[in-house]
Amino acid sequence: MENFVDYIRVFCKSGHGGAGSRHFMRTKFKAMAGPDGGDGGRGGHLILRGNSQLWTLLHLRWYKNVIAENGGNGSGDNCTGANGKDIVIEVPLGTIVRDEETGEVEAEILEHGQEVIFMPGGQGGRGNAYFKSATNQAPEYAQPGEPGREGWKLLELKVLADVGLVGFPNAGKSTLLSAITAAKPKIANYAFTTLTPQLGMVEYRDNKSFCMADLPGIIEGAHEGKGLGHRFLRHIERNSVLLFVIPADSADHRKEYNVLVNELEQYNPEMLDKQFLVAISKSDMLDDELKTAIAAELPPNVPHVFISSVTQTGLQELKDVLWDALNAEVSPSSL
């Protein structure tokens, strides 16, 4: 069974507010001594809470309906109805909630412990005691509670990582991730081995580290939903630095780079504001003359590093370049 789930569709309903009470105080000598109807309770909220220990939406897979409790009705003696019980949904960092009908993003979770009410419960109605005034000593009316909200919601997870690996299937991204982190992604010599994001921590100098994500391979037309399409591109949006992995044996290195950049731009033009770096993988098969020829094909304003995950060549240089990029002021990448 697939253990990484990054997309969930759930029907959500917050609680209705309780009705206010239309009640009059009764005393031994007076049947209607004055209004004392209490307010209704608030309906239950639906709340998202960030949990840094979660990496997937898998635990929500069986949530078909999330329905919060209604607020209690008010009663006499100015008693307020009980608030409906809130429902808290714990999600991994990087989760957004989108309304299925409008497509609007209603909530976003980026920090551990962060809570967002994405569907508030209805307010309780006012009891008749609230409406008492000098000119209206015995109001006969009270408010009904406000209805809760309901609708189909889409929960999407966008992986939070410092560096995202971008490249065609079988470009060597998984091998690179396993070589410089403790991650153990599935590696094989065929396209789309990586079907879900793989995260790893890269240990740097002086006990520093940063997070790298190997993302599913991109193909031409990904922005149109071809291949793994939007499921892949969604995760790239979070990464501050994008490392384009292009194999040394590519037929045309510049064309491959341009295709990858175009797919990102077609999906979301803001992608071009990220920092771009290029790693030429499998470079143990190259001599200095070939490296010079390949370097001449690459964009002159995008830093590049020749690496070999098998022989560990260039990996420390790559870490240095990535660390510098992560700690530099972000400036838009040029094509």
C-alpha positions as CSV (number, residue, x, y, z in Angstrom):
1,M,0.0,0.0,0.0
2,E,1.2,3.5,-0.8
3,N,2.3,5.2,2.4
4,F,2.7,8.7,1.1
5,V,-0.6,10.5,0.6
6,D,-0.5,14.1,-0.4
7,Y,-4.1,14.8,-1.5
8,I,-7.4,14.1,0.5
9,R,-11.0,15.1,-0.3
10,V,-13.2,15.4,2.7
11,F,-16.8,16.6,3.4
12,C,-16.6,19.1,6.2
13,K,-19.4,20.6,8.4
14,S,-19.0,22.9,11.3
15,G,-21.6,23.0,14.1
16,H,-24.8,25.0,14.1
17,G,-25.1,27.6,16.9
18,G,-27.7,26.9,19.6
19,A,-30.9,28.8,19.7
20,G,-31.4,31.6,22.3
21,S,-34.1,30.9,24.9
22,R,-37.4,32.8,25.1
23,H,-38.0,32.3,28.8
24,F,-39.5,34.4,31.6
25,M,-38.7,34.3,35.3
26,R,-41.4,32.9,37.5
27,T,-41.7,33.8,41.2
28,K,-44.1,32.8,43.9
29,F,-46.2,35.9,43.4
30,K,-45.6,36.7,39.7
31,A,-45.9,34.3,36.8
32,M,-43.8,36.5,34.4
33,A,-41.3,38.4,36.5
34,G,-39.1,39.3,33.5
35,P,-37.1,37.8,30.7
36,D,-34.3,35.4,31.7
37,G,-33.7,33.4,28.5
38,G,-30.0,32.6,28.0
39,D,-28.0,32.7,24.8
40,G,-27.3,29.6,22.6
41,G,-23.8,28.1,22.6
42,R,-21.4,28.4,19.6
43,G,-21.3,25.6,17.1
44,G,-18.1,23.5,17.0
45,H,-15.2,24.7,14.9
46,L,-13.1,22.7,12.4
47,I,-9.5,23.4,13.2
48,L,-6.2,22.4,11.5
49,R,-3.1,21.9,13.7
50,G,0.4,21.6,12.4
51,N,2.4,18.5,13.6
52,S,6.1,18.3,12.6
53,Q,6.1,14.6,13.3
54,L,3.7,13.9,10.4
55,W,5.0,13.7,6.8
56,T,1.9,12.5,5.0
57,L,-1.9,12.8,5.0
58,L,-2.2,9.0,5.2
59,H,-3.9,9.1,8.6
60,L,-6.8,11.1,7.0
61,R,-7.3,8.6,4.2
62,W,-10.4,7.2,5.8
63,Y,-12.0,10.5,6.8
64,K,-15.0,10.8,4.6
65,N,-17.1,13.2,6.7
66,V,-15.8,15.6,9.4
67,I,-18.8,17.0,11.3
68,A,-18.5,19.2,14.4
69,E,-21.0,19.2,17.2
70,N,-23.8,21.7,17.3
71,G,-24.1,24.3,20.1
72,G,-26.5,23.8,22.9
73,N,-29.7,25.8,23.2
74,G,-30.0,28.5,25.9
75,S,-32.4,28.1,28.8
76,G,-34.0,30.0,31.6
77,D,-32.3,31.6,34.5
78,N,-29.9,33.2,32.0
79,C,-28.2,29.9,31.3
80,T,-26.1,29.9,28.2
81,G,-26.0,26.7,26.1
82,A,-22.8,24.7,25.9
83,N,-20.5,25.3,23.0
84,G,-20.2,22.5,20.4
85,K,-17.1,20.4,20.7
86,D,-14.4,21.5,18.2
87,I,-12.7,19.0,15.9
88,V,-8.9,19.3,15.6
89,I,-7.3,17.7,12.5
90,E,-3.5,17.3,12.8
91,V,-1.7,17.7,9.6
92,P,2.0,17.8,8.4
93,L,3.6,21.1,7.8
94,G,3.0,22.4,4.3
95,T,-0.7,21.4,4.2
96,I,-3.2,23.7,2.6
97,V,-7.0,23.5,2.6
98,R,-8.8,24.5,-0.6
99,D,-12.5,24.8,-1.3
100,E,-13.4,22.3,-4.0
101,E,-16.1,24.5,-5.6
102,T,-14.2,27.8,-5.7
103,G,-10.6,26.6,-5.7
104,E,-9.8,29.2,-3.0
105,V,-7.1,28.4,-0.4
106,E,-8.8,28.8,3.0
107,A,-5.9,27.8,5.3
108,E,-2.2,27.0,5.3
109,I,-0.1,25.3,8.0
110,L,3.6,26.1,8.1
111,E,4.6,25.8,11.8
112,H,4.5,23.1,14.4
113,G,1.6,23.8,16.8
114,Q,0.0,26.4,14.5
115,E,-3.8,26.3,14.6
116,V,-6.2,27.6,12.0
117,I,-10.0,27.6,12.2
118,F,-10.8,26.8,8.6
119,M,-14.5,26.3,9.2
120,P,-15.9,28.3,12.1
121,G,-19.0,27.1,13.9
122,G,-22.2,29.2,13.9
123,Q,-22.7,31.8,16.6
124,G,-25.3,31.0,19.2
125,G,-28.6,33.0,19.1
126,R,-29.3,35.7,21.8
127,G,-31.8,34.9,24.4
128,N,-34.7,37.2,25.2
129,A,-32.9,38.6,28.2
130,Y,-30.5,40.3,25.9
131,F,-33.3,42.4,24.2
132,K,-34.7,43.8,27.4
133,S,-34.8,47.6,27.5
134,A,-36.5,50.5,29.2
135,T,-39.1,50.6,26.5
136,N,-39.4,46.8,26.1
137,Q,-39.5,45.2,29.5
138,A,-40.8,41.8,28.3
139,P,-39.4,40.9,24.8
140,E,-41.2,37.9,23.4
141,Y,-38.5,36.9,20.9
142,A,-35.1,35.3,20.9
143,Q,-32.6,34.6,18.0
144,P,-32.1,31.2,16.4
145,G,-28.5,30.1,16.2
146,E,-26.5,30.8,13.0
147,P,-26.0,27.8,10.8
148,G,-22.6,26.2,10.5
149,R,-20.7,25.9,7.2
150,E,-20.4,22.9,5.1
151,G,-18.8,21.8,1.8
152,W,-16.2,19.5,0.2
153,K,-12.6,20.5,1.0
154,L,-9.4,19.4,-0.6
155,L,-6.4,19.0,1.7
156,E,-3.1,19.2,-0.2
157,L,0.4,18.6,1.1
158,K,3.3,20.5,-0.4
159,V,6.6,19.2,0.9
160,L,8.6,21.7,2.9
161,A,12.3,21.3,2.0
162,D,15.1,23.8,1.4
163,V,16.3,22.2,-1.8
164,G,14.2,20.5,-4.4
165,L,15.7,18.2,-7.0
166,V,14.3,18.8,-10.5
167,G,15.0,16.6,-13.5
168,F,13.7,14.1,-16.0
169,P,13.0,10.6,-14.8
170,N,16.2,8.6,-14.3
171,A,18.4,11.7,-14.1
172,G,20.2,10.5,-11.0
173,K,18.2,12.4,-8.4
174,S,17.5,9.5,-6.1
175,T,21.1,8.3,-6.3
176,L,22.3,11.8,-5.4
177,L,19.9,12.0,-2.4
178,S,21.0,8.7,-1.0
179,A,24.7,9.7,-1.5
180,I,24.6,12.9,0.5
181,T,21.8,12.2,3.0
182,A,20.7,9.3,5.2
183,A,17.6,8.9,3.0
184,K,17.1,5.6,1.3
185,P,14.9,6.3,-1.7
186,K,14.0,3.5,-4.1
187,I,16.5,3.5,-7.0
188,A,16.3,1.6,-10.3
189,N,17.1,2.2,-13.9
190,Y,13.7,3.0,-15.2
191,A,11.5,6.1,-15.5
192,F,9.3,7.2,-12.6
193,T,11.0,5.1,-9.9
194,T,10.3,8.0,-7.5
195,L,6.5,8.2,-7.4
196,T,6.4,10.2,-4.2
197,P,8.7,12.9,-2.6
198,Q,11.6,11.6,-0.6
199,L,13.2,13.8,2.1
200,G,16.7,13.7,3.5
201,M,18.8,15.9,5.7
202,V,22.2,17.0,4.3
203,E,24.8,17.3,7.0
204,Y,27.0,20.3,6.4
205,R,30.0,21.8,8.1
206,D,30.0,22.8,11.8
207,N,26.9,20.6,12.6
208,K,24.7,22.6,10.2
209,S,22.3,20.9,7.9
210,F,19.5,21.5,5.4
211,C,16.6,19.5,4.0
212,M,16.6,18.1,0.4
213,A,13.7,16.6,-1.4
214,D,13.9,14.2,-4.3
215,L,10.7,14.8,-6.2
216,P,9.0,12.7,-8.9
217,G,10.5,13.0,-12.3
218,I,9.1,15.7,-14.6
219,I,8.3,15.3,-18.3
220,E,7.3,17.7,-21.0
221,G,3.7,18.6,-20.5
222,A,3.7,18.2,-16.7
223,H,2.0,21.5,-16.4
224,E,-0.9,20.1,-18.4
225,G,-1.1,17.1,-16.0
226,K,0.8,14.6,-18.2
227,G,2.9,12.0,-16.4
228,L,2.8,12.8,-12.7
229,G,1.9,16.4,-13.6
230,H,0.6,18.7,-11.0
231,R,1.2,16.2,-8.2
232,F,4.9,16.7,-8.8
233,L,4.9,20.5,-9.5
234,R,2.8,21.2,-6.3
235,H,5.8,20.1,-4.1
236,I,8.3,22.3,-6.0
237,E,6.4,25.5,-5.0
238,R,7.8,25.2,-1.4
239,N,11.5,24.8,-2.2
240,S,13.6,28.0,-1.9
241,V,16.4,26.5,-4.1
242,L,15.8,24.3,-7.1
243,L,18.7,22.0,-8.2
244,F,18.3,20.9,-11.8
245,V,19.9,17.4,-12.2
246,I,20.9,16.7,-15.8
247,P,22.8,13.6,-16.6
248,A,26.2,13.8,-18.4
249,D,25.0,11.5,-21.2
250,S,22.1,13.8,-22.1
251,A,21.8,14.4,-25.8
252,D,21.4,18.2,-25.3
253,H,22.1,19.6,-21.8
254,R,20.8,23.2,-22.6
255,K,17.6,21.9,-24.2
256,E,16.9,19.6,-21.2
257,Y,17.4,22.6,-18.9
258,N,15.1,24.8,-20.9
259,V,12.4,22.2,-21.0
260,L,12.5,21.8,-17.3
261,V,12.4,25.6,-16.7
262,N,9.5,26.0,-19.2
263,E,7.4,23.4,-17.4
264,L,7.9,25.3,-14.1
265,E,7.0,28.6,-15.8
266,Q,3.9,27.2,-17.4
267,Y,2.7,25.8,-14.1
268,N,3.4,28.9,-12.1
269,P,5.5,31.9,-13.3
270,E,6.6,32.7,-9.7
271,M,8.8,29.6,-9.9
272,L,11.3,31.7,-11.8
273,D,11.8,33.8,-8.7
274,K,13.6,30.9,-7.0
275,Q,17.3,30.3,-7.1
276,F,18.4,27.8,-9.8
277,L,21.5,25.6,-9.7
278,V,22.6,22.8,-12.1
279,A,24.2,19.5,-11.2
280,I,25.6,17.4,-14.1
281,S,25.2,13.9,-12.7
282,K,27.1,10.8,-13.8
283,S,30.1,13.0,-14.6
284,D,32.7,10.2,-13.7
285,M,32.4,9.3,-17.4
286,L,33.6,12.7,-18.5
287,D,37.1,14.0,-19.1
288,D,38.1,17.7,-18.7
289,E,37.5,18.5,-22.4
290,L,33.9,17.1,-22.3
291,K,33.2,19.0,-19.1
292,T,34.4,22.3,-20.7
293,A,32.1,21.6,-23.7
294,I,29.1,20.8,-21.5
295,A,29.7,23.9,-19.3
296,A,29.6,26.1,-22.5
297,E,26.1,24.8,-23.2
298,L,24.7,25.7,-19.8
299,P,23.3,29.1,-18.9
300,P,26.2,31.3,-17.9
301,N,24.4,33.0,-15.0
302,V,23.3,29.7,-13.3
303,P,25.9,28.0,-11.1
304,H,26.8,24.5,-12.1
305,V,28.7,21.6,-10.5
306,F,29.9,18.3,-12.0
307,I,29.1,15.4,-9.7
308,S,29.2,11.7,-9.5
309,S,27.2,10.0,-6.8
310,V,28.9,6.7,-7.4
311,T,32.5,8.0,-7.0
312,Q,31.5,10.8,-4.5
313,T,33.1,13.3,-6.9
314,G,32.0,17.0,-6.5
315,L,29.5,16.3,-3.6
316,Q,31.3,18.5,-1.1
317,E,31.5,21.3,-3.7
318,L,27.8,20.8,-4.4
319,K,27.0,21.1,-0.7
320,D,29.0,24.4,-0.5
321,V,27.2,25.9,-3.5
322,L,23.8,24.9,-2.1
323,W,24.6,26.3,1.4
324,D,25.7,29.6,-0.1
325,A,22.5,29.8,-2.2
326,L,20.3,29.0,0.8
327,N,22.0,31.7,2.9
328,A,22.2,34.4,0.1
329,E,19.6,37.0,-0.6
330,V,17.1,35.6,-3.1
331,S,17.2,37.1,-6.5
332,P,15.2,36.1,-9.5
333,S,16.9,33.4,-11.7
334,S,17.5,34.3,-15.3
335,L,17.0,31.9,-18.1
